[in-house]
Each structure stands twice: as structure tokens, then as C-alpha cells.
Amino acid sequence: MRAAKYIGEGRIEVGDAEPRLPGEGEVRIRVAFNGICGTDLHIVQGHMDARVEMPATIGHEMSGVVESVGEGVDLPVGTQVTVMPLRWCGECAACLAGHQHICQRLDFVGIDSPGALQELWTVPASIVVPIPDGVSLEHAALVEPLAVAVHDVRRSRLEAGETAVVIGGGPIGQLIAVVARAAGATVILAEPDAARRAFAEQQGAIAVDPIGGDLAAVVEERTGGAGADVVFEVAGTRGTALDATRHARTRGRVVFVAIHPEPVPVDLHRIFWRELEVLGARVYEREDFERAIELLAAGAVPAEALITRVVALDDTMEAFDALLSAAAMKILVDVQGAHA
């Protein structure tokens, strides 16, 4: 089989690899599509060299079909699936408290262990999630990032009729806006890129340019001066982290979604003055995956519009270069299309 591997110094190399037969309790998947996310970009940029073991087969936003199963697995060959790429220890304090998804020894599959940018991928059956036949394999590759958005919105306790501000209109920000709209909320999305603002407006959000416009004024106007019920900080910059608390109402919730690798300033006086709740939101749980699949199957997610382009496995490096140089939404790798 063939696989795409990160080899260091900003390079992905595609070549032959040895497939692994599924052992007891394992499933081997014929990978169909793999989406490239911001974490993958960080890996290829060398920001996570201390964490990944090179050469590293990365990738975790995927879809595929069950090719074979090991002993004790009751999952029919040919079943469409995705993978919730989290393996936890079951023994640490977080796991024992029921928070396995943020296990203190978490193995994020596709980062800490081999991922989906390979034609045949063997994983534990416990992390395999079936996909209904009515959902295309292309669209099913969006389940993982959509589950991130579902988890973020669930953490926020957003309710129908409330107002949410989403700061950052990349793929996750757009998906949070879609999930929030599906929950019955009014959504104001702040994003400097005009194409991404246009996309958000097409999905029913109120889009604001935070550089050329006045986000605070729009929030005040739309909420009668009260502020938003929930603010999602998805942009991941020092400025947006500081600005996030500014837009929340008294006792509003501010959810930090973006990864800030270094400490950044936060307006603690605003948190005190308005009795704000500050929440972290990291990855997802099984119920988030199941809800994401429901939303896709119901046509509530603009999957086709989110997918900017699809490339063959041999062109994986080109896809990374394209994401680094342009504001694309989502690029998928057709893993079986290496020789297309």
C-alpha cells in the first residue's frame, strides 16, 4: 500500500508502506478521504516535532470502508465508517471522573500514533464510528471537525433564541456557526477575509469585518446593548483572546476554542465586572460524533460548499502548500486516488 508521511523540515513524502493485519478487537479500514486541518499544518511546519515520531503518518479527519476485522469485532466488512481518534488510559483522574476525552495520557491518533493518510489503516474497533449509507464518503470526512464544533456549542450551553458571537471564520468557526444556527441561535461571525464572510452570510450568520468594521457596535445593536449570550474565540490570536470578553453579556459565557500555545492576555476585570463564565473546549466525546453524523445526514451542514478541493494522495504536499498560501476552507486527500 501507499502512505503519506511527514519526514521533517516541512516535507511530506508519499511512498510504499507495509499494511498491518487487524488483531483481536481491531478493524482495518480502506481509507477513502482525509481532510487536512490546522493541527496537521502545525505538524508539517515543524511546530510539533518534539511530539510526533518521524517519519509520521498523520491525518485524523477521515472516512473509509471496513476492509477486514480482527477476532471479536462485530462490524460487517463494507460498512462506511469514520474514526474518533482518541485513545485514553482509563486509569488517570480525568478518565475516572468520566472525562476520558481529555485523558491525562491521551493518545491522539494521527498525531501521537499513526493516522489516516494511508490506504489501509488498522485501529481499535472501539474508536470506529459507523456512517449511514446516505452520507457520502467525501462528506463523511467532515464528521471529525464537525464534532469539534458540536462539542464547543454543547460546552457553551447555547439555547434557542440566544445570540452567539464567533470570532474567527476558518473551518471550525464556520462549523460552530452552522451548529449554533441549527440550535436556533442568532450568530454574529467576525472574520477579516471577505470570502469567508460571504460564506457565513450564505449560511444565515451576520458577518462582520473586525478590522474594517465595528464588531462591538454590531453586537450592541443586535442585542439591545446587552451583549452576546455566548462568545466563541476561534481565531487564536492575542488580540482576539483579549477582545473576546468584551462582547459577552452579564453572566455570559466565553468559550476558548482556539489553541494558544503561549499565554495571552485576558481581561480579568471584565470577567469580574460582568460575572462571566470562561470555558475551555477541547476535542469531543462520542455523543458529539453521533450528533455530527445526524446533522450531516439531515443536510444541515453545507458539506459540498465547505470542501474547497480534493487532491490525490500523491499530491498531499501540494494540498498543504495550498492551505498555507490561501484561505481555503477544507482540502481533502483522496487516499485511494494516488494514481489518478
Summary of the structure (lengths in Angstrom):
residues: 340
radius of gyration: 20.1
end to end distance: 15.0
largest distance: 61.3
contacts: 1195
relative contact order: 0.16
helix: 32%
strand: 28%
